[in-house]
């Protein structure tokens, strides 16, 4: 099963399908958004490939799986930097 960043998917859904009026519409909008994310959204971390392309390549050639590093989010870096600063102040 694929793993997604919930916030990203929610934001994409709002942009792609802004007019949702029922639970059924919302369910279809999320399904379509996930489909878009997997098959049509080229990602910088995959060198412009979609997540679906990367998965198919890995499945078709399991002996030669390419590793794509995950870029660390600046927000997390800044959060942990502040935590370390507070620890140093208390020491």
Secondary structure by P-SEA (a helix, b strand, c coil): ccccaaaaaaaaaaaaccccccaaaaaaaaaaaaaaaaccbbbcccccccaaaaaaaaaacccbbbbbbbcccaaaaaaaaaaaaaaaaac
